[in-house]
Amino acid sequence: MRDMSVKGIMVENSFAEAFDMRATALIITADSAEWARQAATAMTGFATSVIGCGVEGGIDRELAGTETPDGRPGVRVLLFAVSTSELQKQVLTRVGQCVLTSVGSACYGAIESEEKLKLGAALRYFGDGWQISKKFGGRHYWRIPVMDGEFVCEAVIGMTKAAVGGGNLIIMGAHPRNVLKAAEAAARRIDAAHDVIMPFPGGIVRSGSKVGSKYKTLVASTNDAYCPTLKGAAKSKLGAEIGCVLEIVIDGLSAEAVGGAMRAGLAAIIRLGPEKGALRVSAGNYGGKLGRHHFHLRELLP
Amino acid sequence: MRPLILTLKKDPDRRIDLSGLVPENLQGRSEKAIARLPLDLSQDPLEVGDIFRLRMGDPMSLRFEGASERFDFVGAGMASGEIILDGPVGAQAGRLMRGGRLHIRGDVGPCAASRLAGGFLEIDGDAGDNLGGPLPGEMAGMSGGVVIVRGDVGPRAGHRLRRGLLVVEGKSGKEAGSRMIAGTLVLRGRLTGAPGPLMRRGTIVLIDGDCLAPPMFADCGSHRLVAASLLASELERLGLGFARKLRRPLRRLAGDMSVSGKGEIWLA
């Protein structure tokens, strides 16, 4: 099947190739939404790619007091990793260093699952014997005395093995300003979707990578086929009209969530149109043999 | 499906043991087999049919119409289903209960909820001594589940409480929460004497409650605790409206310092 033109934007006959991942969801609360956000932002900092950060993470959405266990404003955070042991390690390190330390914070699991990760069950030792165990409504909490009161966190949290990482949209256009507008419009729409995150800064990545490198020590290197400054020099996939490429990467708690987010992003790009935004949209894959989830752009069109 | 109903025909002439009349023990039994279940261990035991008129239904939902203070071990050891009983009962109601729901619409005798490990026990009337506590020779009391007493309770409610939630809406007798090991004891009404003697861990919550300041407790000051909000949510889920008072700052006392001092009393 050929590429399609939708309202003046070329949508390539391509697909995003995504992978199974382990994931967990946490609710971080605080006395104000601002401080819940502070803790969540710190915790999901340096969590853009499993290649260099061990985990991919981000804020799913903000929660009102009526949606959190302790009735205070909160933030739902998602973390994704390639193995259970890495996810466990990252959850403890990040909650221990970024949430436990944040003013007035508390931390709870936000997905129900048979598979569990330790949270308070490990962090409780910070209490040096003054920690208190409480079980209310079938949930187990640890209270750790800290200098502004108590840090409360759930003993264990749920983990899913049905998560999917690597959904993506490659957005191409003539001018960087317009491509950024299209990418921002897509990121805004995806940000409103539940159960997905975009782990890169602002949800957008400008340094898409390919597998491998001419240097033996590197597992990934710049995606030269999509670098506009290498048109003509490298084996480029860009036409003469393309001057800038940006990518949106999406991780979700399920394949449906990732597919839905890609659909929403694609719709936003198309709605913006080619004059103000992108000229061409594609999706990254490795030939379809590495990841078992294939999100074909033609099936996601609005 | 309609419940299995046991209607009291006459008061028993002796104390009887109702621990056999729990849902999981009646499943698969015919009306005749249930009527022949013994209710005491004497040489000439009373049988269910001697005391109750049976109307068969789903044994997972048992209704007792009429009761007696000679009914001991009501719902003892039950693991699932539901028992609703009208009237007062005797000792050790809900002892060793593991699951399900037991609702007694009347008073209960001593040692109700003794070593209860799970499930939900609701008592509309008063409860006797040693609510949730162990029997002589046992090391720990209640180890899970939820117990709500709408009326008053006798001395040593929550004695050696180890886990679970015990709520008393009425007045409490002396030494409430004595020797608590852990768990949560919520007392709404007035107390006799100081609560929590020799408690090692666990939380005693006094709603509206001021208490005779226990001598071996340290005043940790007034705090707004996230854990109190979590307890408030659980109490509200159970329909206890007074729980909103836990969302305000409360005074925390730590003790009993004559043992480990890791327990606490919240004055909400």
HADDOCK unambig.tbl for C-alpha pairs under 7 A between the chains (distance, minus, plus):
assign (segid A and resid 69 and name CA) (segid B and resid 230 and name CA) 6.56 0.50 0.50
assign (segid A and resid 70 and name CA) (segid B and resid 226 and name CA) 6.43 0.50 0.50
assign (segid A and resid 70 and name CA) (segid B and resid 229 and name CA) 5.38 0.50 0.50
assign (segid A and resid 70 and name CA) (segid B and resid 230 and name CA) 5.22 0.50 0.50
assign (segid A and resid 136 and name CA) (segid B and resid 231 and name CA) 6.39 0.50 0.50
assign (segid A and resid 136 and name CA) (segid B and resid 234 and name CA) 6.31 0.50 0.50
assign (segid A and resid 137 and name CA) (segid B and resid 234 and name CA) 5.84 0.50 0.50
assign (segid A and resid 152 and name CA) (segid B and resid 226 and name CA) 6.85 0.50 0.50
assign (segid A and resid 152 and name CA) (segid B and resid 227 and name CA) 6.89 0.50 0.50
